[in-house]
């Protein structure tokens, strides 16, 4: 795991290679994740939102695994 040191401690800099943030208007899919209230951990999206489009004015940040991620 490649890391870098910043004021808050160690950060996994490879995270951006495995996920990407959803863009406004994208439909939620199985496997997407939402940022938890602690602003550090992620959880799988609820099946309730799978028919919704992502809107950053309404939802917390969401991410999707990228294809061919290492």
ABEGO torsion letter per residue (X at the ends): XBBBBBAAEBBBAAAAAABBBBBBGBBBBBGBBBBBAAGABBBBBBAAAAABBBBAAABBBBBBBBBGBX
